[in-house]
Amino acid sequence: MCSRIKKGSRSAITAFMVLALFLSISSCENEGIVGGELTDGEERVATTTYAVDGLSIVSDNGFSGQLAYSAMGIVNDPVYGTVTSSSLLKPSITQAEIDSFSDTYSLNIVLQFNPRGYGDTTSTSQYNIYEIDERWRGREIQYNNPVAIDESTLIGSFQVSDEDSLKVPVSASFTERFREFFNDSTAMRDSLYRFQFPGLAIVPAEQNTKIDFLRHQRAVDDTSSTPVTRFIVENAQDSLVATLPVLDHGNSMSRTNIPDNTDGFVLHNTMENILRVDFDFESEQFAGKEIVNAQLVFNVDPGPQNTAPMGFTRLENNFLRGHTFETDPLSLHSEIFVRQATVGATLDEDDDVYRITITQYLIDQIYGQSDSTPLYITNQANNGLYVSTKLLGTDAPENVRPRLIITTINPDN
């Protein structure tokens, strides 16, 4: 690793200079253009590749409640470990469609699945429904902090293979408990329901080999009629009486049997793994130079894809995000969750590489007045799906290691 750049003043780059050098600067999109060491008397425009050694994984756990999807199932992933997940649901007691819940009504769950699952998607999975055995945690639920489940009383069960949706009835005893809260006419109705009705957990059987994802929010390209997971009320003739939305939902997930990935960097969109990047240069390297383009480059490790078992499917990662903070956050996953990314890059599928433009960030680090702050890299967004990726590390062949490509100009030339 190079030593740290000292702070200094930065001369302004005029609009004329930027326009004149537009084509040269754009060439940074091509990694094949790499300059040598920057010394006096060299060309006006120089592009140099630097090794990035200040890389480390920060372990954290993102939120798993009230996301766009909730997961249920078991996957034994040879690269990313064993993931076990139960989907948590709590029906609404809204009286928008019915004023009371008759004793002739039944309660059902309509499960709406994401088209793509994780694991052996050709298999059929068995699920059992139980009541949660603790107060509902809502937005406070996090990955790798499983919710307690009472498996002494079965409320429902079903199998799923490749269905788009499935209607699942719940037990008469559970329906009766729900009816009591729904028909409560006291002023404490909503409060009692919140604290005394813990909700349902859809728990995978041990032999399951995939994870299914329930849809809870409409995607950007959905129509207003696109269905999501919900509860429905039917009468004795199995005719629809009312639709009750899901009041709250979440994931009770844990990851175990994690392989020792010492040869690269594994990222999870659940924010279990976040890549921290620290830069440290000698100030002399940029004396009299203007930084006009800087790209942080990561190559994807092809190993996970090439060694996946037959019939095994992972959700693809196609985006990396970079996050910066003026001071170290007290809760890294919380700050990343609520803020927009500072920088980002989509996957170049031809080269299996991410090129993140960090020009302004690097200029601020080198010439700013405050202390240097790290860049945190995450993959995708934490939306309830399970998306992982593995990047090649510092032990990979030199041409595919993490690297920083900087283009500078010498205003005096």
C-alpha positions as CSV (number, residue, x, y, z in Angstrom):
1,M,0.0,0.0,0.0
2,C,1.2,3.5,-0.8
3,S,1.6,6.1,2.0
4,R,-1.2,8.6,2.5
5,I,-1.5,11.7,0.3
6,K,-1.0,15.0,2.2
7,K,-3.7,17.6,1.9
8,G,-3.1,20.5,-0.4
9,S,-4.7,23.1,-2.6
10,R,-6.1,22.1,-6.0
11,S,-6.1,24.4,-9.0
12,A,-9.3,24.7,-11.0
13,I,-9.9,22.9,-14.3
14,T,-11.4,25.3,-16.8
15,A,-14.3,24.3,-19.0
16,F,-12.1,24.8,-22.0
17,M,-9.6,22.3,-20.8
18,V,-12.3,19.7,-20.0
19,L,-13.8,20.0,-23.5
20,A,-10.5,19.9,-25.2
21,L,-9.6,16.7,-23.4
22,F,-13.0,15.0,-23.6
23,L,-11.9,12.2,-25.9
24,S,-8.8,11.5,-23.9
25,I,-10.6,11.4,-20.6
26,S,-13.3,9.1,-22.1
27,S,-10.6,6.6,-22.9
28,C,-10.6,5.7,-19.2
29,E,-13.6,3.5,-19.9
30,N,-11.1,1.1,-21.5
31,E,-8.9,-0.5,-19.0
32,G,-6.4,-1.3,-21.7
33,I,-5.1,2.2,-21.6
34,V,-2.7,2.4,-18.7
35,G,0.0,5.0,-18.3
36,G,3.4,4.7,-16.5
37,E,4.6,6.6,-13.4
38,L,3.8,10.4,-13.5
39,T,7.0,12.4,-13.7
40,D,7.8,15.9,-14.9
41,G,8.0,16.4,-18.6
42,E,5.6,13.5,-19.5
43,E,2.6,13.9,-21.7
44,R,-0.3,16.2,-20.9
45,V,-2.7,13.4,-20.3
46,A,-1.6,10.3,-18.3
47,T,-3.6,7.2,-17.2
48,T,-2.1,5.1,-14.4
49,T,-3.3,1.9,-12.7
50,Y,-2.7,1.5,-8.9
51,A,-3.1,-1.6,-6.9
52,V,-5.8,-1.3,-4.2
53,D,-4.7,-3.0,-1.0
54,G,-6.8,-1.3,1.6
55,L,-9.7,-3.7,1.4
56,S,-11.5,-5.4,4.3
57,I,-14.9,-7.0,5.0
58,V,-17.2,-5.4,7.6
59,S,-19.7,-7.9,9.0
60,D,-23.1,-6.5,9.8
61,N,-26.8,-7.6,9.5
62,G,-29.4,-5.5,7.6
63,F,-33.0,-5.2,8.4
64,S,-35.3,-8.0,7.3
65,G,-38.8,-6.6,8.1
66,Q,-41.3,-4.8,5.8
67,L,-39.2,-5.2,2.6
68,A,-40.5,-5.7,-0.9
69,Y,-40.1,-9.5,-0.5
70,S,-40.0,-12.0,2.3
71,A,-38.2,-15.3,2.0
72,M,-38.9,-18.9,3.1
73,G,-37.0,-22.1,2.5
74,I,-33.6,-23.7,2.9
75,V,-30.6,-23.5,0.6
76,N,-27.3,-25.3,1.0
77,D,-25.1,-23.1,-1.1
78,P,-21.5,-24.4,-1.5
79,V,-20.2,-20.9,-1.9
80,Y,-22.3,-18.7,0.4
81,G,-23.4,-21.1,3.1
82,T,-26.6,-22.7,4.3
83,V,-29.5,-20.2,4.4
84,T,-32.6,-21.0,6.4
85,S,-35.5,-18.6,6.3
86,S,-39.1,-18.4,7.5
87,S,-41.6,-15.8,6.1
88,L,-43.5,-13.8,8.8
89,L,-47.0,-12.5,8.1
90,K,-49.5,-10.6,10.1
91,P,-53.0,-10.0,8.6
92,S,-54.6,-6.6,8.8
93,I,-57.8,-6.1,10.8
94,T,-59.0,-3.3,8.6
95,Q,-62.8,-3.1,8.3
96,A,-62.7,-1.3,4.9
97,E,-64.6,-4.2,3.2
98,I,-66.5,-5.9,6.1
99,D,-67.7,-4.5,9.4
100,S,-67.5,-7.8,11.3
101,F,-66.0,-11.3,10.8
102,S,-68.9,-13.7,10.9
103,D,-68.5,-17.2,12.4
104,T,-69.3,-18.6,9.0
105,Y,-66.2,-16.9,7.4
106,S,-62.9,-18.6,6.9
107,L,-59.4,-17.0,6.7
108,N,-57.0,-17.9,3.9
109,I,-53.6,-16.7,2.8
110,V,-53.0,-16.0,-0.9
111,L,-49.2,-16.4,-1.5
112,Q,-47.9,-14.5,-4.5
113,F,-44.4,-15.7,-5.5
114,N,-41.5,-14.0,-7.2
115,P,-40.9,-15.6,-10.6
116,R,-37.4,-16.6,-9.6
117,G,-36.3,-18.6,-6.6
118,Y,-32.9,-19.5,-5.1
119,G,-31.5,-23.1,-5.0
120,D,-32.9,-26.2,-6.7
121,T,-35.8,-24.4,-8.4
122,T,-37.0,-27.7,-10.0
123,S,-37.8,-29.2,-6.6
124,T,-41.0,-29.2,-4.6
125,S,-40.9,-27.6,-1.1
126,Q,-43.0,-28.4,2.0
127,Y,-44.0,-25.6,4.3
128,N,-45.7,-25.6,7.7
129,I,-47.4,-22.6,9.3
130,Y,-47.1,-21.9,13.0
131,E,-47.7,-18.9,15.3
132,I,-44.8,-16.7,16.2
133,D,-43.8,-17.1,19.9
134,E,-42.8,-13.5,20.7
135,R,-44.0,-10.0,20.3
136,W,-43.9,-8.8,16.7
137,R,-40.7,-6.9,16.0
138,G,-41.7,-5.2,12.8
139,R,-39.0,-3.0,11.4
140,E,-36.6,-4.1,14.1
141,I,-36.2,-7.6,12.7
142,Q,-32.7,-8.3,11.3
143,Y,-31.0,-11.1,9.4
144,N,-29.2,-13.7,11.6
145,N,-31.4,-12.8,14.5
146,P,-34.1,-15.4,14.1
147,V,-37.6,-14.9,15.5
148,A,-39.0,-17.5,18.1
149,I,-41.6,-19.7,16.6
150,D,-44.1,-22.0,18.4
151,E,-44.1,-25.3,16.5
152,S,-46.4,-27.1,19.0
153,T,-49.6,-26.3,17.1
154,L,-49.9,-26.6,13.3
155,I,-52.0,-23.8,11.7
156,G,-51.6,-24.9,8.1
157,S,-49.3,-26.6,5.6
158,F,-48.8,-26.6,1.8
159,Q,-46.4,-27.6,-1.0
160,V,-45.1,-25.4,-3.7
161,S,-43.1,-26.2,-6.9
162,D,-43.3,-23.6,-9.7
163,E,-46.7,-22.0,-9.0
164,D,-47.2,-18.2,-9.4
165,S,-49.6,-18.1,-6.5
166,L,-51.2,-20.4,-4.0
167,K,-54.3,-20.1,-1.7
168,V,-53.6,-21.7,1.7
169,P,-56.4,-22.0,4.4
170,V,-55.5,-21.6,8.1
171,S,-56.9,-23.6,10.9
172,A,-60.3,-23.0,12.5
173,S,-58.7,-22.3,15.9
174,F,-56.4,-19.6,14.5
175,T,-59.3,-18.1,12.6
176,E,-61.3,-17.9,15.8
177,R,-58.6,-16.1,17.6
178,F,-58.3,-13.7,14.7
179,R,-62.1,-13.2,14.7
180,E,-62.0,-12.1,18.3
181,F,-59.6,-9.3,17.6
182,F,-61.3,-8.3,14.4
183,N,-64.7,-8.0,16.1
184,D,-63.4,-6.2,19.2
185,S,-65.4,-3.0,19.5
186,T,-63.4,-1.4,22.4
187,A,-61.1,1.6,22.0
188,M,-58.1,-0.7,22.8
189,R,-58.7,-2.9,19.7
190,D,-55.7,-1.8,17.6
191,S,-53.4,-1.7,20.5
192,L,-54.4,-5.1,21.8
193,Y,-54.0,-6.6,18.3
194,R,-50.5,-5.0,18.0
195,F,-49.1,-6.4,21.2
196,Q,-51.1,-9.6,21.8
197,F,-51.4,-11.1,18.3
198,P,-47.9,-12.2,17.2
199,G,-48.7,-13.3,13.7
200,L,-47.7,-16.3,11.5
201,A,-44.5,-17.9,10.5
202,I,-44.2,-20.0,7.3
203,V,-41.5,-22.5,8.2
204,P,-39.6,-24.8,5.7
205,A,-39.4,-28.5,6.2
206,E,-35.9,-29.8,6.7
207,Q,-35.7,-31.6,3.4
208,N,-36.3,-28.4,1.4
209,T,-33.6,-27.4,-1.1
210,K,-34.7,-24.0,-2.3
211,I,-35.9,-20.6,-1.1
212,D,-39.2,-19.0,-2.4
213,F,-39.8,-15.3,-2.2
214,L,-43.2,-13.8,-1.5
215,R,-44.1,-10.5,-3.2
216,H,-45.3,-7.7,-0.9
217,Q,-44.8,-4.6,-3.0
218,R,-45.4,-3.9,-6.6
219,A,-42.4,-3.4,-8.9
220,V,-41.9,-0.4,-11.1
221,D,-43.2,-2.1,-14.2
222,D,-46.2,-3.7,-12.5
223,T,-49.8,-2.5,-13.1
224,S,-52.2,-1.4,-10.4
225,S,-53.9,-4.8,-10.6
226,T,-50.7,-6.8,-10.2
227,P,-51.3,-9.0,-7.1
228,V,-49.2,-9.2,-4.0
229,T,-49.4,-11.6,-1.0
230,R,-52.6,-11.0,1.0
231,F,-55.3,-12.6,3.2
232,I,-58.8,-13.3,2.0
233,V,-62.1,-13.9,3.8
234,E,-64.4,-16.5,2.3
235,N,-67.9,-17.6,3.3
236,A,-69.2,-21.2,3.7
237,Q,-69.6,-21.5,-0.1
238,D,-65.9,-20.6,-0.6
239,S,-66.9,-17.3,-2.2
240,L,-64.7,-14.2,-1.7
241,V,-66.1,-11.9,0.9
242,A,-63.2,-9.5,1.6
243,T,-59.5,-9.0,0.9
244,L,-57.3,-8.1,3.9
245,P,-53.8,-6.8,3.2
246,V,-50.8,-8.0,5.0
247,L,-50.3,-5.5,7.9
248,D,-46.7,-6.5,8.6
249,H,-44.2,-9.0,7.2
250,G,-40.6,-10.0,7.5
251,N,-37.8,-12.6,7.3
252,S,-36.6,-14.8,10.1
253,M,-33.3,-15.8,8.5
254,S,-29.9,-17.4,9.5
255,R,-26.8,-18.2,7.5
256,T,-24.6,-21.1,8.7
257,N,-21.9,-23.4,7.4
258,I,-20.2,-20.5,5.7
259,P,-17.1,-21.6,3.7
260,D,-13.8,-20.0,4.3
261,N,-13.6,-17.5,1.4
262,T,-10.0,-16.2,1.8
263,D,-9.3,-15.9,-1.9
264,G,-11.8,-13.0,-2.6
265,F,-14.5,-10.8,-1.2
266,V,-18.1,-12.0,-0.8
267,L,-20.9,-9.5,-0.6
268,H,-24.5,-10.1,0.4
269,N,-27.3,-7.6,-0.3
270,T,-28.5,-8.4,3.2
271,M,-25.5,-6.4,4.3
272,E,-24.0,-9.4,6.2
273,N,-20.8,-8.5,4.3
274,I,-19.8,-5.0,3.3
275,L,-16.5,-4.2,1.6
276,R,-14.5,-1.3,3.1
277,V,-12.1,0.5,0.8
278,D,-9.3,2.7,2.2
279,F,-7.0,4.7,-0.1
280,D,-3.5,5.9,0.8
281,F,-1.1,7.7,-1.6
282,E,2.0,9.8,-1.6
283,S,1.1,13.4,-2.4
284,E,4.1,13.7,-4.7
285,Q,2.4,11.4,-7.2
286,F,-0.1,14.2,-8.0
287,A,2.1,17.3,-7.6
288,G,1.2,19.7,-10.4
289,K,-1.4,17.4,-11.8
290,E,-5.2,17.6,-12.1
291,I,-7.3,14.4,-11.5
292,V,-9.9,14.3,-14.2
293,N,-11.1,10.7,-13.9
294,A,-10.8,7.9,-11.4
295,Q,-12.3,4.5,-11.6
296,L,-12.4,1.7,-9.0
297,V,-12.4,-1.6,-10.8
298,F,-13.5,-5.0,-9.5
299,N,-13.6,-8.3,-11.4
300,V,-16.2,-10.9,-10.7
301,D,-15.0,-14.3,-9.5
302,P,-16.3,-16.8,-12.1
303,G,-16.0,-19.6,-9.6
304,P,-19.4,-19.6,-8.0
305,Q,-21.2,-19.6,-11.4
306,N,-18.9,-22.2,-12.9
307,T,-19.1,-24.6,-10.0
308,A,-22.8,-24.4,-9.2
309,P,-24.5,-27.8,-8.9
310,M,-26.8,-28.9,-11.7
311,G,-30.2,-27.3,-11.5
312,F,-29.0,-24.8,-8.9
313,T,-30.0,-21.2,-9.4
314,R,-28.8,-18.0,-7.7
315,L,-30.3,-14.6,-8.2
316,E,-27.9,-12.6,-10.3
317,N,-26.1,-9.5,-9.0
318,N,-25.6,-6.8,-11.6
319,F,-24.9,-3.7,-9.5
320,L,-22.4,-2.4,-7.0
321,R,-23.0,0.7,-4.8
322,G,-20.5,2.9,-3.0
323,H,-21.4,4.8,0.2
324,T,-19.5,7.5,2.0
325,F,-20.0,9.2,5.3
326,E,-18.5,12.3,6.9
327,T,-18.0,10.4,10.1
328,D,-18.1,6.8,11.0
329,P,-21.7,5.8,11.4
330,L,-22.8,4.2,14.7
331,S,-24.9,1.6,12.7
332,L,-23.4,1.1,9.2
333,H,-26.3,-1.0,7.9
334,S,-28.8,1.5,9.1
335,E,-27.1,4.4,7.4
336,I,-26.7,2.5,4.2
337,F,-30.3,1.4,4.3
338,V,-31.8,4.9,4.6
339,R,-29.4,6.8,2.3
340,Q,-28.9,6.9,-1.5
341,A,-25.6,5.5,-2.7
342,T,-22.9,8.1,-3.5
343,V,-21.6,6.2,-6.5
344,G,-22.4,3.0,-8.3
345,A,-21.8,0.8,-11.3
346,T,-23.6,-1.8,-13.3
347,L,-22.0,-5.0,-14.4
348,D,-20.1,-5.0,-17.7
349,E,-21.3,-8.5,-18.7
350,D,-18.8,-8.8,-21.5
351,D,-15.8,-8.6,-19.2
352,D,-17.5,-9.5,-15.9
353,V,-16.2,-6.3,-14.3
354,Y,-17.6,-3.4,-12.3
355,R,-16.1,0.1,-13.0
356,I,-17.1,2.6,-10.3
357,T,-16.4,6.2,-11.1
358,I,-15.1,7.8,-7.9
359,T,-13.5,11.0,-9.3
360,Q,-15.1,13.5,-7.0
361,Y,-14.7,11.2,-4.0
362,L,-11.0,10.8,-4.6
363,I,-10.5,14.5,-5.2
364,D,-12.2,15.2,-1.9
365,Q,-10.0,12.6,-0.1
366,I,-6.8,14.0,-1.5
367,Y,-7.5,17.8,-1.5
368,G,-10.2,18.1,1.1
369,Q,-9.7,19.7,4.5
370,S,-11.2,16.9,6.5
371,D,-9.7,13.5,7.4
372,S,-10.0,10.8,4.8
373,T,-13.1,8.6,5.1
374,P,-13.5,5.0,3.7
375,L,-15.7,4.0,0.8
376,Y,-18.2,1.2,1.6
377,I,-19.2,-1.1,-1.2
378,T,-22.5,-3.1,-1.2
379,N,-24.3,-5.2,-3.8
380,Q,-27.8,-4.5,-5.0
381,A,-30.4,-3.2,-2.5
382,N,-31.7,-4.9,0.6
383,N,-35.2,-5.7,-0.6
384,G,-35.9,-9.1,0.9
385,L,-34.4,-11.1,-2.0
386,Y,-31.1,-13.0,-1.3
387,V,-28.4,-11.8,-3.7
388,S,-24.7,-12.5,-3.3
389,T,-21.6,-12.0,-5.4
390,K,-17.9,-12.8,-5.1
391,L,-15.3,-10.4,-6.3
392,L,-11.7,-11.4,-7.1
393,G,-9.2,-10.3,-4.4
394,T,-5.7,-9.1,-4.0
395,D,-4.3,-12.7,-4.5
396,A,-5.8,-13.0,-8.0
397,P,-3.7,-12.5,-11.2
398,E,-2.4,-9.0,-11.4
399,N,-4.6,-8.0,-14.3
400,V,-7.8,-8.8,-12.5
401,R,-7.1,-7.7,-9.0
402,P,-9.0,-4.8,-7.5
403,R,-7.4,-1.6,-8.9
404,L,-7.8,2.1,-9.2
405,I,-7.3,3.7,-12.6
406,I,-6.6,7.5,-12.5
407,T,-6.4,9.9,-15.4
408,T,-4.6,13.2,-14.8
409,I,-3.6,16.2,-16.9
410,N,-0.5,18.4,-16.5
411,P,-1.7,22.0,-17.0
412,D,1.8,23.1,-17.7
413,N,2.3,20.9,-20.7
